[in-house]
Amino acid sequence: MFTLTSAAARQIQLSASAGGAQDMALRVAAKALSDGSLDYGMGFDDANDDDMKLVVEGVAVLIAPAYQELLDATVLDFVELEPGEFNFIFMDAQQADRATATAADSAGGCGSGACAGGGCAGKGTRP
């Protein structure tokens, strides 16, 4: 199941509030690239009938059927990659169990992205 950390939830809620999207859910998607990595995307959206609807750490999350398998066992976190530089990262659940919220621990196989203006994106790999 897709999950997110409390740090990611706090940042998503702040972004939703700043962007006037408090009544919208976070839509998450992933696409497999030819090199085996995954390209992640996220942004605020309204629900469709066939979406998987989750509430994780107080955040409403939507996943379209086409992306559910790719996002299964994925964790979204918000970490400090370098001093003063914070970004979202996507990891599989096993990486999340091993990782701490530092760039050195999360760089291998994780994607990062910025959340601004109501949208977020990232790119990474999954073992």
PAMIDREN-251022 format. One line per field, with one value per residue: residue number from 1; residue in one letter; x negated, z negated, y negated of N, C-alpha, C, O in turn. Coordinates in Angstrom, 3 decimals. Layout:
BEGIN
pos <- (NUM,...)
code <- (a,...)
n.c1 <- (X,...)
n.c3 <- (Z,...)
n.c2 <- (Y,...)
ca.c1 <- (X,...)
ca.c3 <- (Z,...)
ca.c2 <- (Y,...)
c.c1 <- (X,...)
c.c3 <- (Z,...)
c.c2 <- (Y,...)
o.c1 <- (X,...)
o.c3 <- (Z,...)
o.c2 <- (Y,...)
***
This chain:
BEGIN
pos <- (1,2,3,4,5,6,7,8,9,10,11,12,13,14,15,16,17,18,19,20,21,22,23,24,25,26,27,28,29,30,31,32,33,34,35,36,37,38,39,40,41,42,43,44,45,46,47,48,49,50,51,52,53,54,55,56,57,58,59,60,61,62,63,64,65,66,67,68,69,70,71,72,73,74,75,76,77,78,79,80,81,82,83,84,85,86,87,88,89,90,91,92,93,94,95,96,97,98,99,100,101,102,103,104,105,106,107,108,109,110,111,112,113,114,115,116,117,118,119,120,121,122,123,124,125,126,127)
code <- (m,f,t,l,t,s,a,a,a,r,q,i,q,l,s,a,s,a,g,g,a,q,d,m,a,l,r,v,a,a,k,a,l,s,d,g,s,l,d,y,g,m,g,f,d,d,a,n,d,d,d,m,k,l,v,v,e,g,v,a,v,l,i,a,p,a,y,q,e,l,l,d,a,t,v,l,d,f,v,e,l,e,p,g,e,f,n,f,i,f,m,d,a,q,q,a,d,r,a,t,a,t,a,a,d,s,a,g,g,c,g,s,g,a,c,a,g,g,g,c,a,g,k,g,t,r,p)
n.c1 <- (-0.838,-0.454,-2.153,-2.812,-5.136,-5.009,-6.325,-6.183,-3.402,-2.834,-4.115,-2.708,-0.152,-0.704,-1.424,0.964,2.631,1.328,1.617,4.332,5.701,6.986,9.296,8.882,7.571,4.433,3.051,1.262,-1.154,-2.943,-5.413,-6.904,-10.145,-12.301,-14.830,-14.397,-13.935,-11.635,-9.375,-8.005,-5.035,-3.030,-0.228,2.380,5.792,9.143,11.235,11.739,14.221,13.088,10.704,8.253,8.789,7.308,6.609,3.963,1.900,3.558,3.889,5.686,5.395,5.113,5.064,4.859,6.175,4.257,1.796,1.614,0.342,-2.381,-2.820,-2.381,-3.540,-5.138,-6.738,-6.308,-8.314,-9.525,-12.400,-15.561,-17.856,-20.299,-21.983,-19.479,-18.060,-15.187,-13.213,-10.746,-10.863,-10.576,-10.368,-10.795,-9.085,-10.899,-13.328,-12.638,-12.392,-15.051,-16.264,-17.227,-16.204,-18.075,-20.154,-22.297,-21.492,-19.133,-19.553,-20.223,-18.490,-16.200,-13.722,-13.420,-11.687,-10.164,-7.683,-5.587,-3.347,-1.146,-1.789,-3.750,-6.695,-8.810,-11.658,-12.904,-14.356,-13.400,-14.205)
n.c3 <- (0.000,0.683,-1.127,-3.235,-4.939,-8.143,-7.930,-5.172,-4.930,-6.469,-4.892,-2.485,-3.330,-4.063,-1.527,-0.131,-1.516,-1.062,1.697,2.090,2.245,0.326,0.228,1.969,3.110,2.908,5.813,6.963,9.140,11.258,13.632,15.523,16.775,19.648,18.758,16.436,14.225,12.259,12.980,11.114,10.206,8.815,7.630,6.813,6.984,8.099,7.196,9.201,10.184,10.366,8.985,6.561,3.258,0.525,-2.887,-4.351,-6.999,-7.536,-5.068,-2.086,0.497,3.920,6.349,9.597,11.377,13.250,12.105,9.676,9.103,9.579,7.555,5.249,2.072,1.881,0.440,-0.389,-1.229,-2.906,-2.901,-4.095,-1.776,-1.320,-3.407,-4.268,-1.927,-1.002,0.110,1.731,1.663,3.228,2.210,2.085,-0.246,-1.632,-1.357,-2.765,-5.332,-5.919,-5.570,-6.753,-7.420,-5.694,-3.104,-2.352,-3.142,-1.718,0.986,2.759,5.178,4.871,5.665,6.237,5.778,6.244,4.569,5.650,6.309,6.244,7.404,7.657,8.341,9.191,9.713,9.862,8.915,8.556,6.791)
n.c2 <- (1.180,-2.272,-4.768,-7.637,-9.726,-11.411,-13.843,-14.363,-14.512,-16.807,-18.780,-18.563,-19.321,-21.978,-22.990,-22.609,-24.352,-26.812,-26.970,-27.130,-24.732,-23.191,-21.644,-19.632,-16.466,-14.690,-13.622,-10.860,-9.472,-7.139,-6.186,-3.669,-3.751,-3.215,-2.471,-1.135,-2.672,-4.647,-7.217,-9.685,-11.443,-14.060,-15.902,-18.249,-17.301,-16.451,-13.690,-10.746,-8.308,-5.707,-5.810,-4.762,-5.472,-6.871,-7.675,-8.993,-9.638,-11.798,-12.972,-13.118,-10.836,-10.041,-7.472,-6.461,-3.600,-2.585,-3.106,-1.895,0.600,-0.017,-1.863,-0.486,0.394,-1.849,-4.648,-7.993,-10.665,-13.615,-15.285,-16.648,-17.211,-18.462,-20.836,-23.038,-22.509,-21.114,-18.386,-16.292,-12.752,-9.584,-6.255,-2.684,-0.561,1.090,-0.281,-2.569,-1.558,-1.058,-3.492,-6.757,-10.130,-11.574,-12.889,-11.262,-8.716,-8.389,-8.769,-6.652,-5.079,-6.580,-9.025,-12.531,-15.598,-18.799,-20.657,-22.931,-25.539,-23.854,-21.405,-18.401,-16.501,-13.723,-11.557,-8.288,-5.102,-1.677,1.221)
ca.c1 <- (0.000,-1.154,-2.139,-3.665,-5.603,-4.391,-6.985,-5.582,-2.020,-2.851,-4.467,-1.587,0.908,-1.135,-1.345,2.384,3.141,0.723,2.108,5.788,6.181,7.298,10.408,8.518,6.734,3.140,3.005,-0.095,-1.276,-4.288,-5.563,-8.145,-10.972,-12.989,-16.016,-13.971,-13.598,-10.265,-9.169,-6.885,-4.400,-1.951,0.370,3.703,6.791,10.419,11.318,12.528,14.917,12.287,9.468,8.053,8.866,6.688,6.293,2.697,1.380,4.475,3.900,6.437,4.522,5.781,4.200,5.617,5.917,3.055,0.582,1.707,-0.693,-3.690,-2.932,-2.218,-4.736,-5.937,-6.657,-6.655,-8.893,-9.999,-13.663,-16.603,-18.867,-21.502,-21.573,-18.536,-17.381,-14.206,-12.487,-10.047,-11.497,-9.798,-11.171,-9.978,-8.949,-12.116,-14.290,-12.185,-12.714,-16.493,-16.753,-16.903,-15.846,-19.234,-20.445,-23.206,-20.762,-17.991,-19.883,-20.261,-17.221,-15.062,-13.497,-13.112,-10.977,-9.763,-6.242,-5.346,-2.188,-0.154,-2.189,-5.005,-7.155,-10.083,-12.131,-13.745,-14.381,-12.964,-14.929)
ca.c3 <- (0.000,0.721,-2.394,-3.306,-6.291,-8.765,-7.370,-3.850,-5.149,-6.910,-3.765,-1.539,-3.903,-3.925,-0.107,0.218,-2.117,-0.356,3.068,2.125,2.627,-0.904,0.437,3.005,2.679,3.568,6.808,7.138,10.322,11.565,14.967,15.685,17.886,20.341,18.010,15.214,13.169,12.250,12.981,10.224,10.283,7.879,7.630,6.207,7.993,7.639,7.352,10.233,9.615,10.314,8.226,5.203,2.348,-0.758,-3.786,-4.961,-7.837,-7.435,-3.698,-1.114,1.605,5.048,7.276,10.702,11.506,14.042,11.320,8.359,8.922,9.494,6.310,4.103,1.224,2.061,-0.650,-0.040,-2.379,-2.686,-3.632,-3.817,-0.946,-1.663,-4.388,-3.791,-0.697,-1.307,1.265,1.616,2.259,3.293,1.947,1.781,-1.696,-2.196,-1.466,-3.832,-6.605,-6.135,-5.413,-7.677,-6.649,-5.248,-1.683,-2.190,-3.296,-0.833,2.383,3.582,5.622,4.526,6.526,5.483,6.547,5.479,4.572,5.752,7.127,6.228,8.067,7.207,9.241,8.845,10.556,9.074,9.323,7.560,7.004)
ca.c2 <- (0.000,-3.555,-5.492,-8.811,-10.004,-12.581,-15.030,-14.588,-14.936,-18.212,-19.647,-18.519,-20.147,-23.370,-23.335,-22.701,-25.584,-27.948,-26.994,-27.166,-23.401,-22.465,-20.722,-18.669,-15.350,-14.549,-12.548,-10.347,-8.620,-6.663,-5.617,-2.923,-4.204,-2.125,-2.050,-0.456,-3.617,-5.130,-8.654,-9.929,-12.738,-14.273,-17.219,-18.271,-16.958,-15.917,-12.231,-10.069,-7.154,-4.484,-6.022,-4.246,-6.611,-6.573,-8.774,-8.602,-10.725,-12.920,-13.494,-12.330,-10.447,-9.387,-6.747,-5.887,-2.164,-2.304,-3.344,-1.264,1.628,-0.668,-2.610,0.394,0.464,-3.059,-5.612,-9.368,-11.351,-14.983,-15.250,-17.627,-16.564,-19.205,-21.841,-24.035,-22.076,-20.080,-17.866,-15.026,-11.584,-8.358,-5.064,-1.517,-0.399,1.669,-1.374,-3.457,-0.919,-1.157,-4.863,-7.839,-11.318,-12.331,-12.690,-10.133,-7.468,-8.267,-9.045,-5.452,-4.533,-7.414,-10.178,-13.731,-16.600,-19.963,-20.899,-24.368,-25.863,-22.796,-20.168,-17.829,-15.459,-13.130,-10.470,-7.403,-3.705,-0.707,2.480)
c.c1 <- (-0.885,-1.044,-2.955,-4.007,-4.883,-5.025,-6.403,-4.155,-1.956,-3.134,-3.347,-0.451,0.555,-1.017,0.103,2.973,2.616,1.274,3.623,6.403,6.553,8.393,10.114,7.639,5.406,3.215,1.554,-0.093,-2.723,-4.287,-6.906,-8.867,-11.757,-14.226,-15.679,-13.636,-12.126,-10.273,-7.896,-6.316,-3.308,-1.475,1.763,4.758,8.088,10.472,12.145,13.147,14.027,10.970,9.446,8.005,8.346,6.659,5.079,2.143,2.245,4.566,4.716,5.544,5.349,4.746,5.094,5.261,4.614,1.769,0.546,0.614,-2.076,-3.892,-2.713,-3.553,-5.684,-5.677,-7.101,-7.140,-9.288,-11.229,-14.571,-17.721,-20.241,-21.070,-20.695,-17.786,-16.489,-13.484,-11.722,-10.895,-10.510,-10.751,-10.235,-10.025,-10.195,-13.203,-13.915,-12.500,-14.196,-16.995,-16.441,-16.657,-17.070,-19.503,-21.341,-22.467,-19.665,-18.321,-19.840,-18.889,-16.009,-14.922,-13.225,-12.380,-10.595,-8.265,-6.042,-4.136,-1.196,-0.576,-3.532,-5.417,-8.475,-10.436,-13.031,-13.705,-13.819,-13.693,-14.035)
c.c3 <- (0.000,-0.643,-2.260,-4.749,-6.849,-8.245,-6.000,-4.008,-5.559,-5.729,-2.725,-2.043,-3.816,-2.476,0.342,-0.304,-1.367,1.063,3.192,2.519,1.416,-0.713,1.494,2.407,3.427,4.522,7.017,8.329,10.488,12.949,15.029,16.924,18.464,19.595,16.691,14.074,13.284,12.234,12.184,10.470,9.242,7.967,7.042,7.292,7.299,7.953,8.565,9.593,9.427,9.557,6.946,4.310,0.985,-1.596,-4.573,-5.720,-7.710,-6.051,-2.820,0.102,2.650,5.922,8.332,10.852,12.237,13.229,9.994,8.127,8.776,8.154,5.062,3.366,1.474,0.897,-0.116,-1.306,-1.958,-3.547,-3.248,-3.074,-1.179,-2.665,-3.759,-2.522,-0.993,-0.040,0.890,2.254,2.231,3.064,1.834,0.270,-2.335,-2.341,-2.630,-5.196,-6.943,-6.203,-6.622,-6.818,-6.343,-3.794,-1.485,-2.264,-2.261,0.635,3.251,3.906,5.287,5.529,5.670,6.385,5.652,5.591,4.550,6.634,7.246,6.908,7.575,8.194,8.760,9.786,9.714,9.615,8.205,7.837,7.551)
c.c2 <- (-1.246,-4.224,-6.769,-9.068,-11.222,-13.868,-15.366,-15.094,-16.400,-19.144,-19.689,-19.403,-21.632,-23.835,-23.488,-24.008,-26.808,-28.090,-27.023,-25.830,-22.552,-21.426,-19.667,-17.576,-15.394,-13.370,-12.176,-9.400,-8.191,-6.044,-4.910,-3.435,-3.031,-1.631,-1.357,-1.395,-4.005,-6.647,-8.904,-11.311,-12.840,-15.705,-17.130,-18.102,-16.544,-14.429,-11.843,-8.831,-5.936,-4.649,-5.208,-5.484,-6.182,-7.848,-8.307,-9.805,-11.986,-13.547,-12.554,-12.098,-9.710,-8.701,-6.117,-4.414,-1.826,-2.407,-2.588,-0.228,1.001,-1.371,-1.764,0.488,-0.700,-4.002,-6.973,-10.050,-12.765,-15.140,-16.410,-16.919,-17.162,-20.265,-22.925,-23.673,-20.885,-19.678,-16.611,-13.940,-10.424,-7.201,-3.874,-1.309,0.195,0.606,-2.283,-2.870,-1.071,-2.590,-5.731,-9.066,-12.181,-12.017,-11.469,-8.810,-7.292,-8.431,-7.799,-4.941,-5.359,-8.531,-11.379,-14.696,-17.744,-20.129,-22.406,-24.587,-24.727,-21.514,-19.700,-16.747,-14.911,-12.024,-9.591,-5.993,-2.856,0.576,3.573)
o.c1 <- (-1.948,0.029,-3.693,-3.275,-4.232,-4.340,-6.157,-3.740,-1.121,-2.477,-3.075,0.145,1.422,-0.562,0.426,3.725,3.374,1.385,4.147,7.505,6.451,8.415,10.997,7.045,5.282,3.421,0.706,0.844,-3.627,-3.298,-7.929,-8.272,-11.862,-14.633,-16.576,-13.105,-11.468,-11.084,-6.830,-7.022,-2.728,-2.230,2.265,4.648,8.125,9.815,13.117,12.655,14.177,10.186,10.482,7.263,8.869,6.682,5.150,1.942,1.732,5.252,4.478,5.001,6.178,3.687,5.984,4.155,3.939,0.747,-0.452,0.022,-2.864,-5.020,-2.842,-4.595,-6.895,-4.547,-8.143,-6.463,-9.371,-11.139,-14.379,-18.453,-21.237,-19.878,-21.115,-16.947,-16.976,-13.173,-12.002,-11.565,-9.703,-11.830,-9.051,-10.912,-10.525,-13.923,-14.782,-12.840,-14.558,-18.024,-15.520,-16.883,-17.108,-19.103,-21.148,-22.786,-19.294,-17.438,-19.441,-18.187,-14.884,-15.894,-12.843,-12.456,-10.697,-7.662,-6.302,-3.942,-0.475,0.232,-4.357,-4.554,-9.185,-9.602,-13.838,-13.092,-13.772,-13.799,-14.498)
o.c3 <- (-0.621,-1.245,-1.292,-5.662,-6.116,-8.128,-5.703,-3.296,-5.056,-5.577,-2.150,-1.268,-3.525,-2.219,1.109,0.398,-1.071,1.576,4.303,3.067,1.467,-1.425,1.871,1.342,4.456,4.090,7.222,8.514,9.924,13.385,14.638,17.997,17.837,19.779,15.915,13.053,14.286,11.551,12.534,10.889,8.833,8.333,6.799,8.376,6.090,8.887,8.915,8.570,8.448,9.496,6.321,4.584,0.368,-1.064,-5.355,-5.137,-7.768,-5.877,-2.803,0.671,2.317,6.206,8.008,10.491,11.868,13.627,9.275,7.048,7.938,7.670,3.943,4.002,1.301,0.428,0.529,-2.334,-0.766,-4.775,-2.221,-3.659,-1.230,-2.757,-2.841,-2.071,-1.211,0.797,-0.116,3.260,1.308,3.656,1.532,-0.406,-3.468,-3.340,-3.390,-6.123,-8.112,-6.817,-7.394,-5.609,-6.683,-3.309,-0.530,-1.523,-1.949,1.473,4.412,3.035,5.410,6.167,4.506,7.610,4.429,6.605,3.543,7.614,8.240,6.983,7.130,8.824,7.999,10.581,8.933,10.650,7.048,8.990,7.783)
o.c2 <- (-1.257,-4.245,-6.953,-8.685,-11.966,-14.884,-16.535,-16.009,-17.152,-20.174,-20.743,-20.151,-22.456,-24.950,-24.395,-24.683,-27.732,-29.203,-26.947,-25.792,-21.326,-20.422,-18.897,-17.744,-16.059,-12.236,-13.045,-8.622,-8.808,-5.455,-5.473,-3.542,-1.977,-0.484,-1.029,-0.958,-3.721,-7.272,-8.397,-12.229,-11.834,-16.606,-16.032,-18.675,-16.318,-13.967,-12.512,-8.353,-5.205,-3.702,-4.986,-6.427,-5.253,-8.957,-7.358,-10.871,-13.103,-14.555,-11.346,-13.045,-8.864,-9.260,-5.330,-4.013,-0.865,-1.848,-2.642,-0.191,1.439,-1.465,-2.261,0.647,-0.563,-4.137,-7.086,-10.021,-13.059,-15.133,-17.062,-16.121,-16.440,-20.561,-23.631,-24.452,-19.775,-20.526,-15.959,-14.174,-10.307,-7.161,-4.019,-1.830,-0.155,0.591,-2.715,-3.606,-1.199,-2.869,-5.464,-9.032,-13.363,-10.959,-10.718,-7.880,-6.160,-8.248,-7.897,-4.428,-4.874,-8.933,-11.255,-14.607,-17.651,-19.776,-23.066,-23.868,-24.637,-20.589,-20.497,-16.135,-15.569,-11.590,-10.095,-5.726,-3.275,0.993,4.690)
***
